[in-house]
């Protein structure tokens, strides 16, 4: 078995564009669920709003890319208002159902053939972010990186290095903003709402207003993830914004530790490392005839790797339910116990 290749692919996945996208989305979910207690299962709706905001503005309307990014951000904020006004007074489980439905509604709307002139229908919108790579000071075709211990390949193309630099800068700025917010009076109010909404109301806090602010801000992190996804891919496809993507981001947040600023980032890195490691291990076992076809074929590797990640998450919930960096008191019903 080629362990150098397995480890190289796993480490590269841990810092990949996908890890960045889910780290940003998970940061938003951490604000929603970890700090405020909002059970949002529709983070993918914010990602789709940002992605289609930038795609429609630049491709359909012919505006510059930076204008499309601003429109995408505005679309995420507008979605937060539309979603929050009628739903934030609902109980947590009802809120979860509504947010799932909103995510699917948006995906089906942008996928509809009747809107194909605007959204591209099932084909999506392609080739609208060519100017993004024009900002790259590096040679797109060049190779940058190093060999770790002389064997582990951590080299990337110039285009990838630029995208990774932009993406991880966005993640760092998001983490710094989150750290500032949750350690100020506003963040302490969110925690009080999470622990006892009635007590926060009795102390004179406008719970609905704080929930709305949390929903919009957390959704904005998801919107940034969607914009980065669309720009990095130079494409936006409706089926890339299905409900399961929200659960991947939520898995990353739980894996790293809820109500911990760095938790979603660590969780996203680990999620993609584990996913890549499991996939490459299975492929090597099959290709080297260690695992016979009667047990598993190469076409079955994709679903099985998610089963292995699920098993890892189950074990984590059993032995360390607060996540890698989490504090058990933060996820307790009553933090005084």
C-alpha positions as CSV (number, residue, x, y, z in Angstrom):
1,X,0.0,0.0,0.0
2,X,1.2,3.5,-0.9
3,X,1.1,5.1,2.5
4,X,2.9,8.2,1.3
5,X,0.1,8.9,-1.2
6,X,-2.6,8.1,1.4
7,X,-1.2,10.6,3.9
8,X,-0.4,13.2,1.3
9,X,-4.0,13.2,0.0
10,X,-5.4,13.3,3.5
11,X,-3.3,16.3,4.5
12,X,-4.0,18.1,1.3
13,X,-7.7,17.5,1.8
14,X,-7.5,19.0,5.3
15,X,-6.4,22.4,3.9
16,X,-8.4,22.1,0.7
17,X,-11.0,24.5,-0.7
18,X,-13.7,22.1,0.5
19,X,-12.3,22.4,4.0
20,X,-12.5,26.2,3.8
21,X,-16.0,26.2,2.5
22,X,-17.3,23.9,5.3
23,X,-15.3,25.8,7.9
24,X,-17.0,29.0,7.0
25,X,-20.4,27.4,6.9
26,X,-19.7,25.7,10.3
27,X,-18.7,28.9,11.9
28,X,-22.1,30.3,11.1
29,X,-23.8,27.2,12.5
30,X,-21.7,27.4,15.6
31,X,-23.1,30.9,16.2
32,X,-26.6,29.7,15.5
33,X,-26.6,26.5,17.5
34,X,-23.5,26.6,19.7
35,X,-24.0,30.1,21.1
36,X,-27.7,31.0,20.5
37,X,-29.4,27.7,20.5
38,X,-31.0,28.1,17.1
39,X,-31.4,24.7,15.4
40,X,-30.8,25.8,11.8
41,X,-30.8,23.0,9.3
42,X,-30.9,25.3,6.3
43,X,-27.4,26.8,6.2
44,X,-27.2,25.6,2.6
45,X,-29.9,28.1,1.7
46,X,-27.6,31.0,2.7
47,X,-24.8,29.4,0.7
48,X,-27.0,29.1,-2.4
49,X,-28.2,32.7,-1.9
50,X,-24.6,33.9,-2.0
51,X,-23.6,31.7,-4.9
52,X,-26.5,32.6,-7.1
53,X,-26.3,36.2,-6.1
54,X,-22.8,36.5,-7.5
55,X,-23.5,34.2,-10.4
56,X,-26.7,35.9,-11.6
57,X,-25.2,39.4,-11.1
58,X,-22.0,38.7,-13.0
59,X,-23.2,36.4,-15.7
60,X,-26.8,37.3,-16.4
61,X,-26.6,41.0,-15.6
62,X,-23.0,41.5,-16.8
63,X,-21.8,43.3,-13.7
64,X,-18.2,43.1,-12.4
65,X,-17.3,40.3,-10.0
66,X,-16.9,42.6,-7.0
67,X,-20.4,43.9,-7.5
68,X,-21.6,40.3,-7.7
69,X,-19.9,39.5,-4.4
70,X,-21.7,42.5,-2.7
71,X,-25.0,41.4,-4.2
72,X,-24.4,37.9,-3.0
73,X,-23.8,39.2,0.6
74,X,-27.0,41.3,0.4
75,X,-28.9,38.3,-0.8
76,X,-27.8,36.4,2.3
77,X,-28.9,39.2,4.6
78,X,-32.2,39.5,2.8
79,X,-32.8,35.7,3.2
80,X,-32.0,36.0,6.9
81,X,-34.7,38.7,7.3
82,X,-37.3,36.8,5.2
83,X,-36.5,33.5,7.1
84,X,-36.3,35.0,10.6
85,X,-39.3,37.2,10.8
86,X,-41.9,34.4,10.7
87,X,-39.8,31.6,12.2
88,X,-37.7,32.8,15.1
89,X,-40.7,32.5,17.5
90,X,-41.0,28.8,16.7
91,X,-39.7,26.1,19.0
92,X,-36.3,24.6,18.1
93,X,-37.7,21.5,16.4
94,X,-40.2,23.4,14.3
95,X,-37.4,25.9,13.3
96,X,-35.3,23.0,12.1
97,X,-38.1,21.7,9.9
98,X,-38.8,25.1,8.4
99,X,-35.1,25.8,7.6
100,X,-34.7,22.4,5.9
101,X,-37.7,23.2,3.8
102,X,-36.4,26.7,2.9
103,X,-33.1,25.1,1.7
104,X,-34.9,22.7,-0.6
105,X,-37.3,25.4,-1.8
106,X,-34.4,27.6,-3.0
107,X,-32.7,24.6,-4.6
108,X,-35.8,23.7,-6.5
109,X,-36.5,27.3,-7.6
110,X,-33.1,27.8,-9.1
111,X,-33.3,24.4,-10.7
112,X,-36.6,25.1,-12.4
113,X,-36.6,25.1,-16.2
114,X,-38.9,28.2,-16.3
115,X,-36.1,30.3,-14.7
116,X,-33.3,28.8,-16.8
117,X,-32.7,32.2,-18.5
118,X,-31.7,33.7,-15.1
119,X,-30.4,30.8,-13.0
120,X,-29.3,28.4,-15.8
121,X,-31.8,25.7,-14.6
122,X,-30.3,22.3,-13.9
123,X,-27.2,23.3,-15.8
124,X,-26.4,26.2,-13.5
125,X,-24.3,29.2,-14.3
126,X,-20.7,28.7,-15.6
127,X,-17.7,30.8,-16.5
128,X,-18.7,34.0,-14.6
129,X,-15.7,34.3,-12.3
130,X,-12.8,34.2,-14.8
131,X,-11.5,37.6,-13.5
132,X,-10.9,36.0,-10.0
133,X,-7.8,34.1,-11.3
134,X,-6.7,37.3,-13.0
135,X,-6.1,38.7,-9.6
136,X,-3.6,35.9,-8.9
137,X,0.0,37.2,-8.7
138,X,1.3,33.6,-9.0
139,X,1.7,31.5,-12.1
140,X,-1.5,29.5,-12.3
141,X,0.3,26.6,-14.0
142,X,3.3,26.7,-11.6
143,X,3.8,24.3,-8.7
144,X,4.3,25.6,-5.1
145,X,4.8,23.7,-1.9
146,X,7.2,21.2,-0.4
147,X,7.8,17.6,0.4
148,X,7.2,16.9,4.1
149,X,10.0,14.5,5.4
150,X,11.0,14.1,1.8
151,X,8.0,11.9,1.1
152,X,4.7,13.5,1.9
153,X,3.7,15.7,-1.1
154,X,2.2,19.0,0.0
155,X,2.6,20.7,-3.4
156,X,-0.2,22.7,-5.1
157,X,-0.7,24.5,-8.4
158,X,-0.4,28.3,-8.4
159,X,-4.2,28.6,-8.9
160,X,-4.8,26.4,-5.8
161,X,-2.3,28.4,-3.7
162,X,-4.1,31.6,-4.5
163,X,-7.5,30.1,-3.7
164,X,-6.2,28.6,-0.5
165,X,-4.6,31.9,0.5
166,X,-7.8,33.8,-0.1
167,X,-10.0,31.2,1.6
168,X,-8.0,30.7,4.7
169,X,-7.7,34.5,5.1
170,X,-11.5,34.6,5.1
171,X,-11.6,31.8,7.7
172,X,-9.1,33.6,9.9
173,X,-11.0,36.9,9.7
174,X,-14.2,35.1,10.4
175,X,-12.7,33.4,13.5
176,X,-11.3,36.8,14.8
177,X,-14.8,38.4,14.3
178,X,-16.5,35.5,16.1
179,X,-14.0,35.7,19.0
180,X,-14.7,39.5,19.3
181,X,-18.4,39.0,19.2
182,X,-18.8,36.1,21.6
183,X,-16.6,37.8,24.2
184,X,-18.5,41.1,24.2
185,X,-21.8,41.8,26.0
186,X,-23.7,40.9,22.8
187,X,-22.2,37.4,22.9
188,X,-23.0,36.9,26.5
189,X,-26.7,37.8,25.8
190,X,-26.7,35.1,23.1
191,X,-25.5,32.5,25.6
192,X,-28.1,33.6,28.1
193,X,-30.8,33.1,25.5
194,X,-29.4,29.6,24.7
195,X,-29.5,28.7,28.4
196,X,-32.9,30.2,29.4
197,X,-34.8,32.4,27.0
198,X,-37.4,33.3,29.6
199,X,-34.8,34.5,32.0
200,X,-33.2,36.7,29.3
201,X,-36.6,38.2,28.6
202,X,-37.2,38.8,32.3
203,X,-33.9,40.8,32.4
204,X,-35.2,43.1,29.7
205,X,-33.5,41.6,26.6
206,X,-35.3,41.6,23.3
207,X,-34.9,38.0,22.6
208,X,-36.4,38.1,19.1
209,X,-34.0,40.9,18.1
210,X,-30.9,39.1,19.3
211,X,-32.0,35.9,17.6
212,X,-32.6,37.8,14.4
213,X,-29.1,39.3,14.6
214,X,-27.6,35.9,15.3
215,X,-29.5,34.3,12.4
216,X,-28.4,37.0,9.9
217,X,-24.8,37.1,11.0
218,X,-24.4,33.3,11.1
219,X,-26.1,33.1,7.8
220,X,-23.7,35.7,6.4
221,X,-20.8,33.3,7.2
222,X,-22.7,30.7,5.2
223,X,-23.2,33.2,2.4
224,X,-19.5,33.9,2.3
225,X,-18.9,30.2,2.0
226,X,-21.3,30.0,-0.9
227,X,-19.7,32.9,-2.7
228,X,-16.2,31.4,-2.2
229,X,-17.5,28.1,-3.5
230,X,-19.0,29.6,-6.6
231,X,-16.0,31.9,-7.4
232,X,-13.5,29.2,-6.8
233,X,-15.4,26.7,-9.0
234,X,-16.2,29.4,-11.5
235,X,-19.6,27.7,-11.6
236,X,-22.7,27.4,-9.6
237,X,-24.8,24.2,-9.9
238,X,-28.1,23.7,-8.0
239,X,-27.5,20.1,-7.0
240,X,-24.3,21.2,-5.1
241,X,-26.6,23.0,-2.6
242,X,-28.6,20.0,-1.4
243,X,-29.6,19.6,2.3
244,X,-26.9,17.1,3.1
245,X,-24.3,19.8,2.8
246,X,-25.7,21.5,5.9
247,X,-25.3,18.3,7.8
248,X,-21.7,18.0,6.7
249,X,-21.1,21.5,8.1
250,X,-22.9,20.7,11.3
251,X,-20.9,17.5,11.6
252,X,-17.7,19.6,11.3
253,X,-19.0,22.0,14.0
254,X,-19.8,19.2,16.4
255,X,-16.6,17.4,15.7
256,X,-14.5,20.4,16.5
257,X,-16.6,21.4,19.5
258,X,-19.7,23.7,19.7
259,X,-19.5,27.1,21.4
260,X,-15.7,27.2,20.8
261,X,-14.4,29.8,18.4
262,X,-11.9,27.5,16.7
263,X,-14.1,24.4,16.9
264,X,-15.6,24.6,13.4
265,X,-12.3,25.2,11.8
266,X,-10.6,22.2,13.5
267,X,-13.7,20.1,12.9
268,X,-13.8,20.9,9.2
269,X,-10.1,20.1,8.8
270,X,-10.5,16.8,10.6
271,X,-13.7,15.9,8.7
272,X,-12.0,16.2,5.3
273,X,-8.8,14.4,6.6
274,X,-10.9,11.5,7.9
275,X,-13.0,11.4,4.7
276,X,-9.9,11.4,2.4
277,X,-8.0,8.9,4.6
278,X,-10.9,6.5,4.6
279,X,-11.4,6.8,0.9
280,X,-7.8,6.3,0.0
281,X,-7.4,3.4,2.4
282,X,-10.3,1.6,0.8
283,X,-9.1,2.2,-2.7
284,X,-5.6,0.9,-1.8
285,X,-7.1,-2.2,-0.2
286,X,-9.1,-2.9,-3.3
287,X,-6.4,-2.1,-5.9
288,X,-3.9,-4.3,-4.1
289,X,-6.4,-7.2,-3.9
290,X,-6.3,-7.1,-0.1
291,X,-10.1,-6.6,0.0
292,X,-11.9,-9.0,-2.5
293,X,-14.6,-7.7,-4.8
294,X,-17.1,-9.9,-3.0
295,X,-16.8,-7.6,0.0
296,X,-16.5,-4.2,-1.7
297,X,-16.0,-2.9,-5.2
298,X,-14.4,0.5,-6.1
299,X,-17.8,2.0,-7.0
300,X,-18.9,1.5,-3.4
301,X,-16.0,3.4,-1.8
302,X,-17.9,6.7,-1.9
303,X,-20.8,5.7,0.3
304,X,-18.7,3.5,2.6
305,X,-16.3,6.4,3.4
306,X,-19.3,8.4,4.7
307,X,-20.3,5.4,6.8
308,X,-16.8,5.4,8.4
309,X,-17.0,9.1,9.1
310,X,-20.4,8.5,10.7
311,X,-18.9,5.7,12.8
312,X,-16.1,8.1,13.9
313,X,-18.7,10.7,14.9
314,X,-20.7,8.1,16.8
315,X,-17.6,7.1,18.8
316,X,-16.8,10.8,19.5
317,X,-20.3,11.4,20.8
318,X,-20.0,8.4,23.1
319,X,-16.6,9.1,24.5
320,X,-16.3,12.9,24.0
321,X,-19.7,14.4,23.3
322,X,-18.4,18.0,23.6
323,X,-16.1,17.5,20.6
324,X,-12.4,17.9,20.2
325,X,-12.1,21.4,21.7
326,X,-15.4,21.7,23.4
327,X,-16.3,22.2,27.0
328,X,-18.9,19.8,28.4
329,X,-20.5,22.7,30.4
330,X,-21.2,24.5,27.2
331,X,-23.5,21.8,25.9
332,X,-25.2,21.0,29.2
333,X,-28.8,21.9,29.7
334,X,-27.9,23.7,32.9
335,X,-24.3,25.0,33.0
336,X,-24.3,25.2,36.8
337,X,-24.4,21.4,37.0
